[in-house]
C-alpha cells in the first residue's frame, strides 16, 4: 500500500488544482471571461480531432520514392552508355539499391567518366554516388539528398491539391507539413449530421 506524507499530498493537490484552473475559462461564457484578468482569459484549445473533427496524417513512402528514383536513374544510365557507344560485358542492371554497370576492360575508364557525369547536380541535390566497386564493376547509387529533395517535391505538389479538394467541397480545414515527410490534415466537425466528413473521399474521390 502506498503511503504519502502530508507534504506530498498537499503538493499533489495544489498541482492538480493549478492544472485544472487552466480549463476553467472553457466552461465560462465570453462575457464572464472578459471580466477576468488577462492571464486568466486563456482557454484550452482542443485539436480538430478532440472537437469531434478529423485529423489525418499522410506520410511519403520513402521506399516508393527510392524505387522511382532508381527506375529513372537506371534509364539515364542505359541512355548515357548507349549514346557514348560504350561496350558492356552485360547490360546495366538494377540490383538492390543501386545500378551496376560492367563495361569491357578497355572501356572501363570511359564508362566511369560517363557515369560520373550523372552524379553532377543540375539544380539542387547531387543525384547519385558513382564508385568503382572493384573487379571492373561500377556502382551508381541515389544519394539521400536526392531522396529528400524528391520527397519535398511530392509534398509541395500534394499540399495545394489537398487544399483545393477541401475547398471544392466546402470543408474549412488546414493542410500543413509536419516534419520532413508528413502532411497533417485537420478538419472541424460538420454541423449537418447528414453530411459526415470523410477525408478519404476528399483525398481519393471516386
Protein Blocks (a to p, Z undefined) as FASTA:
>chain_A
ZZddfklmmmmmmmmmmmmmmmmmmmpcfklmmmpcfklmpccdddfklnopacdddddd
fklmmmmmmmmmmmmmmmmmmmnopacfbdcddehjaccddddfklmmmmmmmmmmmmpc
fbdcdfbdcddebjhiacddddfklmmmmmmmmmmmmmmmmmmmmmmnopacddddehjk
bccddddddfblklccdfklmmmgZZ
